Amino acid sequence: MNSQEGEPMAAAIQAVPSTEGREILSLLFAEHHRRVLLAARRITGSMADAEDVAQAVFLRLASGQRPSIANAGSYLYRAAINGALDLLRRQKTAATEPLEEAAGEIFADRQSSPEAHASDRELAAWLRLAIGELTPRAAEMFTLRYLEELGNREIAVLMGTSQAVVAVTLHHARSSLKKRLKELERRKQ
């Protein structure tokens, strides 16, 4: 953590009334900050936006909005994903970094010509826009499956639902995204 991002968090931790609460929050931050930050970055495509999302997630904890949770890591991870998706919905435009870089070269099999790179950037921007238009639950499941590469079983456990619901939701999300990407492609032409 650099000193700039640590300053607001350090102040927020000190504002927590009990010593035990400060220690717990400090441990949660130390243990989960990187994963929260990377999850948000993969979705937003921008480190600056990801830092904003991560800061909001931890500041919410510091301000006393701590639900009783059995698995803090899962809670923080989902909070980061939802925060990043909310940010995308608010922006309704592409972030500054191509999705394929943030998601581990999703489009790595494509040629590396300038035209292909420009096409990939455009596709990533359209994909971000389309994901932001999905319902929050569908967007979260899609993100967990295709950007975070979790299996349907893991998603079902994380979201407290069945694998069948996950599969159906992902099917509908993919169909919706395909349709929306085709619409965007037609507008371009």
N, C-alpha and C positions, 0 to 999 in steps of 0.2 A: 504494500500500500504506500503511495507517495504521500508526502506531507500535506498537500492540498486536500486530497480526499479524506485524509484522516482527521483534519481539524474539525469539520462539522460533526463527525461521528464521535470524536473524543469529547467535544462539548456536550453532545447529546447523552453520552454515557455518564458523564459527571452529573447531569441533571436528573438522572434516575435516583429516586429518593433513598433506596436501601443499598447498602454495600453488597449484599447478596445479588440484588438485581443488576448492579453495575458489573459484577464479576460474570454473571451468566451472559449478559449482553456482550461483554468483551470476548468471552469464549465463543459465542455464536458468530460474532463478526470475524474473529480470527479463523475459525474453522470453515465458514461457509461463504465468505465474501468472494473469493475467486470463482467458485462455482456459480454463484448468483450473477456475478459480473459477466462471465462467459456465456451463460444462458441468455442473458439480456442482449449481449452483443451479437450472438448468432441470429437473433430475431430482428433486431433493429438495424444491424449492419453498421452501426456507428459506435465507436468506443465512448464518445462523449454522451450519447443517449443512454448507453448501457450504464455508465457511471451514474447518471441521473436516476435511472431506474433502481440501481442497487442502493444508492443513498436513500431513496424514498422508502424502500423496503425496510432497511435497518432503522431509519428514523421513526418509522411507524412503530417498530418494536420499542424504541427508546421512549416514545411518547406514551407508553402504557397500553398500546393496542396489541397486547400479547394474548392471543387466544390460547386456551389450554390445549396443547398439542402433544401427541405421543412422539412424533418424529419431526423435530425442528428442521432438519435438513430438507425433508420433503416439502414441508410447509414453505420454507424460504425459496426453494427451487420453483415451486408453483407460483409463488408470489412474484418472483422475478419474471417468469413467463407471462403471467397475466399483466403485470405492469408494462412489459415491453409491447404486448399486443394492444393494450390500451393506448400506449404512445403512438403506435402505428395508426390506430383508428383516428386519433386526434390529428395526426399529421396528414394522413391521406395522400402522402407522397413518398417517394423513395428516400431512404437515408443516404448518407454520403459514401458508404462502402458497399461494393457489390456483394450480393447475397452469396454468390458462389465462393468467395473468399472466406466469408464468415462461417459458412456451413461446411467448410472442409473440401472445397473444390467439387461441388455437386456436379458441375458441368465439365469435369476434367477431360472427358473423352473428346471434346470439341477441339477443332483446330485453334491454334493460338494466333491467327491472323488478326490484324486490327479490326476487320469487319466482324469476325466471329466474336471478338472481345466486346465490341460495341453491342452486338446482338445479345450476348450473354447479360450485359449490364441492363439492357432494356428489359429482357425477360425477367431478370431479378427484380427490377422496379415494379413491373406488372404483377409479379407473384406477391410481392409485399403488399401492394394495393389490394389485390384479391383476397389475401389472407385476412387483412384488416376488415374486410366486408363480411366475413363469415360470422356466425354466432360466436359468442365468447367460448362456449364449451367446445364447439367444433374446431375453432382456431387453436385452442389449447391442445386438443387431442392431435390435430394435424402437426402442430409444432413438435410435440413430444415424439410423435412417430417418425416424421420425416426430417426434422432438423436435429433433434436430440437422439434419434435412432433407437428409441425404446421400443420394445415389443408390445403387442396388444395386451398381453397378460400384465406386464409392468404398468402400463397405462391404466388398466382397469383397477389394479390395486391402489395406485397413486390417487386415482380420482374417485375411488369408492363406488365402482360400477362393475358391470359384467363385461367379459370379453366380447360377447355378442353385441352389446351396445356400442362398444368401442369400434368394432368392425363395421357396423352399420353407419355410425357417425362418420368414420373415415371414408367409407364408400361415397356417402352423400357429399362430404367435403371435397373429395377429389373430383366428383362430377361437377359440382358447383364451380370449382376452380378452373377446370377444363373449359367449361362454358364461358366463364368470365374472361379467361385468357384469349379465347377465340374472338370474343367481342372486341377486346382491346386490339387484337391483331387486325381485325377488319377496319377499325377506326384509323389505324396507322396507314393503311393502304389507300 
